[in-house]
């Protein structure tokens, strides 16, 4: 339990620092500033256990076209066109995996994900993402898709 408390404390501290001190430098500073901050945060958070939740905040890229490019690269990797992916069922495994990976790397809203991947209303997209958060429920194929996306 102590590890969870420590991780949540770190997340809270990072959020406070982000809101008060770093946001302006992150958006208006150069690439070197971002790299330096990511390096420093990575060193401090490395010992804090599973970094997935905390490091996702640190790793996010604010490139406006980056998320769209990731979606397009994923479609290429899977041999699909974006329209084909969009026309699949809202709960399609590849759509859900992509909707889970994109926000880990880029600042995107659930609304953007819902619209881009045709996941339905935002609340439905949130439920789909909740399902994939429990990694013990992932199928072997979904794990393979995640691995492929992490290599892009």
Buried (B, 14 or more C-beta within 10 A) or exposed (E): EEEEEEBEEBBEEBEEEBEEEBEEEBEEEEEEEBEEBBEEBEEBBEEBBEBEEBBEBBBBEEEEEBBBEBBEEBBEEBEBEBEEBBEBEBEBBBBBBBBBBBBBBBBBEBEBBBEBBBBEEBEBBBEBBEEBEEEEEBEEEBEEBBEBBEEE
